[in-house]
Amino acid sequence: MSNKLALVVDDSRMARHVLSKMLKEQGIEVDAVESGEEALGYLCANKPSMIFMDHTMPGMDGFQCLRAIKNDPQTAAIPIIMYTAKEGEVYESQARALGAVDVLPKTLKPLTLAKVLERQNLLPAQ
């Protein structure tokens, strides 16, 4: 079984907890940080299989962090999924244009998460 590691970036402790629990139920290891700045520091020493990024955070927002990760050759290939309360086609288009592979709502259901992980080929090998 290949291990997958997700980095969850969200300033909400509850959101980090809920998403981390769902990812662990899919067999994915999880690290979590509270800000975009912390995420960039984390990525200096770690290479997760995927990143789940909140949009609205103090300091650097999700799009600024997404741009920084995609502009760094060391981290540009890591798939980033926005995990946010923001909705709508315009937001999704902006996220995808900046390099996000998907956008998930904060009201995420485990089945939806599983489908996105499968579609992005991010589920651990059984």
N, C-alpha and C positions, 0 to 999 in steps of 0.2 A: 504494500500500500504506500503510495507516495504521499508525503505530508504536504499539506497546503497551509499557508499562513496568511491570514488577513490582518491588515492594519485598519482599525476603526478610528476615524478622526472626527470627534464631536465634542462640543463644549458641554453637552447635556449628559450628566452621569446616567440618567435613566435611559436615554437613547443608546448610549454605549452598552449598557447592561443588556437591554432587550435585543439589540442586533448581535452582540457577542454570543448570547445564549442561543439564538437561532443558528448562527454560523457553527457553533460547537455541536449542535444537534445534527449538522450536515457532515461532521467529522473534520471540520476545519479548525486549526489552532488560531487563536486570536491574541493580538496585542492591541492596546488602545492608548490613544493620547487625546489631550483636551484641546489642542489648537493646531492651526496650520504651521506655526513656527516650530512646535514640538514635533510635528510630522516630518518636517524637513531635517531636523536634528536626528530623529530616529532613522531616517533613510540614509544618513551618512554611514551608519554601522550595520544596517539590516536591509534585507531585500525580501519584502513580503511577496506572495503570489498575486495579491490583489489589494486594493485600497478602497475603503468605503469612506466617502468624504461628505461631511455636512456642508451646507452652504453658508448659513448665517452663524458666524463665530466672532468673538471679539478679536481685534487685531486683524490679522490676515483672514480674508473670507475664503470660502471653498474654491471659488474661481481663481483667485490670486495664487493659492497653493497648487491647484491643478496646473496652472500655467508654469509655475516654477518647476514642478516635477516633470512635466512634459518637455521643458526646455533643457533639462539636464540629461546628457547622453547616458549617464549611469542609471537613471530611473525612468527614462522616457517609455520603456517597453512595459512597465507595470500597468495592468488594466486598472482604471479608476472608475468606480461606480458612485455617482452622487447619491447621497442618502439624505433627503431633505423634505421639509414641509412645503417648499416651493413647488408649484405645479404649472402646467400649461405647455403648449407646443413651443412657444417662444423660448421659455426657459430650457426645455429639452434641446432645442436646436442650438442654443448658446453653449450648453454643456457639451454637446457632441462636437461642435465646432472647435472647442478648446481641447478636445481629446478624451472626454469621458466616453466609456463604452456603453453606459446605461444610466438611467435615472430611476431611483426607487423612492417611493413615498415613505414618510415616517410611520404611516399606518400600515406598514408592510405585514403581509401574512407569510407564514413559513413556506407555503406552497409556491407563492410568487418568487420568493428568494431562491428556492430550489430550481425553479424554471430558469431564472436569470443565470444562476451559477452553471446550470447545464448548458444553456445557450452560449455562454462565454467559455465553456470548457474549463471551468474552475473547480469542479467537484473533485475530491480526492479519488484516485483509482481504487476500485473495490478489490 
